[in-house]
Amino acid sequence: METSSFRWRYHAVKFKINIAFVGNGVMRIATEARNEIGPLLDQLIRQLDVEGSATQRSFFARIRRSLQHARHDVDLATPILELSTTPMVGFRFSNDADALINRILEKAEQLADELETPVQDIH
């Protein structure tokens, strides 16, 4: 298995939780996270399994379980923060896994930006 030195654009996934519970907005973001990041994590977990990268697989499987249980924006804090710390863990990944991780971090960054956006009051 050819591994690359882990070189991905560092996404500083800025995660500030906006604790403004308004209607379905909170549930929508948690659902969106599960729907957009979940399948990518599943792909990554399968890829790491094929490559025999058990430690990395376990790390991302734990994040996947945490994401699956998220029901509100505050529940997203743990999986998204764990994703953002991946570069500091020191794992080495294959090019295929590296590409999946970049896609996952891009989605996580988009969701973090949505959580940072102030909720508009509707009158």
C-alpha positions, 0 to 999 in steps of 0.5 A: 500500500502506497501512502503519501505523507499526509498533505491536505489543505489544513481546514481550520474548521472553526466551530462556534456553536450558535445556541439559538434553537429556532424551529427545525433549523437546529434539527435540519443542520444535524440531519444535513451533517448526517446526510452529507458527512455520514456517507463520506465517512462510511466510504473512508471507513471501508477504504481504511478497512481495505488498506488494513489501517485498523487504528485510523478506521477505529478513529473515524468509526467513532466519529461516525457513531457520534455523528449518527447520534447527533440530533441538535447542533450542540451534538455536532460539536464532538464529531466536527471537532474530532474531524478538525483535529485529524491533522494533529493526530499524525496519521498517514493515509493513502492518496484515496483516503487522503482525498476522502478526508479532504472532502469530509473536512470541506463538508464539515467546514461548510456546516460549521459556517452554517452554525456560525451564521446568526439566526434571523428572527422572523416577525 
